[in-house]
Amino acid sequence: MRKRTMPYLALNIDMGKRTALLVGGGRVAARKLRTLREAGARVRVVAPAVLPAIREQEAPGAVTIRIGGYETADLDGVALVVAATDDPAVNRRVAAEAGERGLLVSVADQPEVGDCHFPALLRRGGLEIAVATGGRCPALAAEVRDAIADVIGNDYADLVEQLAADREKLLTEGNGTTYNKELLRTKARRLIAELSAPKDIS
């Protein structure tokens, strides 16, 4: 496996107006499709055959499916490429041709072949916590995510909404960025401490 000397860039991307190419039709591809759709991406699926879990998500303007082998032209007009076939040679070809076009590509089970990957993600409303190992051990990332889930409960979704509303109000008051940031962080620390405090069950 190629060893990276620099960390990955952690970046949230708005996929709402972008198209992703998903090459593959099996269980891994079905999981990737679900993740892409949750992010609002339009997805173009290409595979010789697809599972019902993929077929049932087909919808005009959201998910299109072409039954057949991968072709270079499938890369036209996409912003992100996900190679999730059970054929390493096909995955490498997809990654190489996507790379030639300057496209970001994620390769399932071969993270060293691509240049981005999907983290283990925990969502609590508007709060998102991503855990990654640079693709070296996704199982560990998933276990850490699950451990965090035991600590960060659904109450944090309400916390996001509350602090976001406070931030919007502060932005209209002209107090300055430094003041607003410190005020919000102080309140966030207090609210987190309240959520973390032992509950009285007597």
MARPA-221181 format. One line per 2 residues: number of its first residue (from 0); their letters; for each residue x, y, z of C-alpha. Coordinates in steps of 0.2 Angstrom, whole numbers, padded with zeros to 4 digits. Layout:
N
NUM) a) X/Y/Z ~ ...
This chain:
202
0) mr) 0000/0000/0000 ~ 0006/0017/-0004
2) kr) 0011/0027/0012 ~ 0006/0045/0012
4) tm) 0017/0058/0020 ~ 0004/0071/0022
6) py) -0013/0070/0030 ~ -0029/0071/0020
8) la) -0039/0088/0018 ~ -0055/0087/0028
10) ln) -0068/0096/0018 ~ -0087/0096/0017
12) id) -0093/0098/-0001 ~ -0110/0103/-0006
14) mg) -0115/0090/-0019 ~ -0133/0097/-0021
16) kr) -0129/0103/-0039 ~ -0116/0090/-0043
18) ta) -0116/0073/-0051 ~ -0107/0058/-0045
20) ll) -0102/0043/-0056 ~ -0104/0027/-0046
22) vg) -0096/0012/-0055 ~ -0102/-0004/-0047
24) gg) -0119/-0013/-0043 ~ -0116/-0023/-0028
26) rv) -0117/-0021/-0009 ~ -0103/-0009/-0007
28) aa) -0110/0001/-0022 ~ -0127/0001/-0013
30) rk) -0120/0009/0003 ~ -0110/0022/-0007
32) lr) -0126/0026/-0017 ~ -0135/0029/-0001
34) tl) -0122/0040/0006 ~ -0121/0050/-0010
36) re) -0140/0053/-0010 ~ -0140/0058/0008
38) ag) -0128/0072/0003 ~ -0140/0077/-0011
40) ar) -0129/0072/-0026 ~ -0136/0067/-0042
42) vr) -0129/0049/-0046 ~ -0125/0041/-0062
44) vv) -0123/0022/-0059 ~ -0115/0011/-0071
46) ap) -0113/-0008/-0069 ~ -0117/-0024/-0079
48) av) -0130/-0028/-0066 ~ -0137/-0020/-0050
50) lp) -0144/-0026/-0034 ~ -0163/-0022/-0030
52) ai) -0156/-0010/-0017 ~ -0149/0001/-0030
54) re) -0163/-0002/-0043 ~ -0176/0004/-0031
56) qe) -0167/0021/-0029 ~ -0168/0025/-0048
58) ap) -0177/0041/-0050 ~ -0177/0055/-0064
60) ga) -0165/0069/-0060 ~ -0158/0059/-0045
62) vt) -0152/0042/-0049 ~ -0149/0035/-0067
64) ir) -0143/0018/-0070 ~ -0135/0011/-0086
66) ig) -0133/-0007/-0087 ~ -0116/-0011/-0095
68) gy) -0098/-0010/-0093 ~ -0088/0006/-0088
70) et) -0084/0017/-0103 ~ -0072/0032/-0102
72) ad) -0087/0043/-0108 ~ -0096/0039/-0092
74) ld) -0084/0052/-0084 ~ -0092/0066/-0094
76) gv) -0100/0080/-0083 ~ -0097/0072/-0066
78) al) -0088/0080/-0051 ~ -0084/0065/-0041
80) vv) -0081/0047/-0046 ~ -0083/0031/-0035
82) aa) -0076/0015/-0041 ~ -0085/0001/-0031
84) td) -0084/-0015/-0042 ~ -0077/-0032/-0037
86) dp) -0064/-0031/-0051 ~ -0048/-0022/-0045
88) av) -0043/-0020/-0063 ~ -0059/-0010/-0067
90) nr) -0057/0000/-0052 ~ -0039/0005/-0056
92) rv) -0044/0010/-0074 ~ -0058/0021/-0067
94) aa) -0046/0029/-0055 ~ -0033/0032/-0068
96) ea) -0045/0039/-0081 ~ -0053/0050/-0068
98) ge) -0036/0056/-0062 ~ -0031/0061/-0080
100) rg) -0046/0073/-0080 ~ -0042/0080/-0063
102) ll) -0058/0072/-0055 ~ -0058/0066/-0037
104) vs) -0060/0048/-0036 ~ -0063/0036/-0022
106) va) -0060/0017/-0024 ~ -0068/0005/-0012
108) dq) -0057/-0007/-0004 ~ -0042/0000/-0013
110) pe) -0040/0018/-0005 ~ -0022/0019/-0010
112) vg) -0028/0019/-0028 ~ -0039/0034/-0027
114) dc) -0037/0051/-0019 ~ -0051/0053/-0007
116) hf) -0062/0041/0003 ~ -0078/0041/0014
118) pa) -0076/0043/0032 ~ -0086/0035/0046
120) ll) -0099/0048/0049 ~ -0110/0052/0064
122) rr) -0125/0064/0061 ~ -0135/0072/0075
124) gg) -0146/0084/0065 ~ -0134/0098/0059
126) le) -0119/0091/0068 ~ -0108/0080/0058
128) ia) -0093/0070/0066 ~ -0082/0062/0053
130) va) -0069/0049/0058 ~ -0056/0043/0046
132) tg) -0039/0033/0046 ~ -0033/0039/0029
134) gr) -0041/0023/0022 ~ -0029/0012/0031
136) cp) -0042/0004/0043 ~ -0060/0009/0040
138) al) -0066/-0004/0053 ~ -0057/0006/0066
140) aa) -0064/0022/0060 ~ -0082/0014/0061
142) ev) -0078/0007/0079 ~ -0072/0025/0085
144) rd) -0088/0032/0077 ~ -0099/0020/0086
146) ai) -0090/0024/0103 ~ -0093/0043/0100
148) ad) -0111/0039/0096 ~ -0113/0032/0114
150) vi) -0107/0049/0120 ~ -0115/0062/0108
152) gn) -0133/0059/0109 ~ -0148/0066/0099
154) dy) -0149/0081/0111 ~ -0134/0088/0101
156) ad) -0146/0091/0086 ~ -0155/0104/0097
158) lv) -0139/0112/0103 ~ -0134/0115/0084
160) eq) -0151/0124/0081 ~ -0150/0134/0097
162) la) -0132/0140/0094 ~ -0135/0143/0075
164) ad) -0150/0154/0080 ~ -0139/0164/0092
166) re) -0126/0166/0079 ~ -0138/0173/0066
168) kl) -0144/0186/0079 ~ -0126/0191/0084
170) lt) -0121/0194/0066 ~ -0135/0207/0065
172) eg) -0128/0216/0081 ~ -0111/0221/0074
174) ng) -0101/0216/0089 ~ -0086/0209/0079
176) tt) -0080/0192/0075 ~ -0069/0189/0090
178) yn) -0083/0194/0102 ~ -0096/0183/0094
180) ke) -0084/0168/0093 ~ -0079/0169/0111
182) ll) -0097/0172/0116 ~ -0103/0157/0106
184) rt) -0089/0145/0112 ~ -0092/0150/0130
186) ka) -0111/0146/0128 ~ -0107/0130/0118
188) rr) -0095/0124/0132 ~ -0109/0127/0145
190) li) -0122/0118/0135 ~ -0110/0103/0132
192) ae) -0106/0102/0151 ~ -0125/0102/0154
194) ls) -0128/0088/0142 ~ -0113/0078/0149
196) ap) -0118/0080/0167 ~ -0124/0064/0176
198) kd) -0142/0063/0175 ~ -0152/0062/0192
200) is) -0162/0046/0190 ~ -0168/0045/0208
